[in-house]
Amino acid sequence: MKPHLIVFAVLIAIFIAYNFFFRIEDDRTNTVVNILLASILFGYISFMAYSLLKKMKK
């Protein structure tokens, strides 16, 4: 489970770094990139939950 948390921390760091330092000036494109990054984060959370439930079932 520890590698999953490391990857999740890296994804969060990328999300925060993008929003603080690498923002795109166009609001529409910036919103699209934020939505994509957030959906990747939530997808990874669901993957971690699925893998945890799978381990608990064994």
ABEGO torsion letter per residue (X at the ends): XAAAAAAAAAAAAAAAAAAAAABBABAAAAAAAAAAAAAAAAAAAAAAAAAAAAAAAX
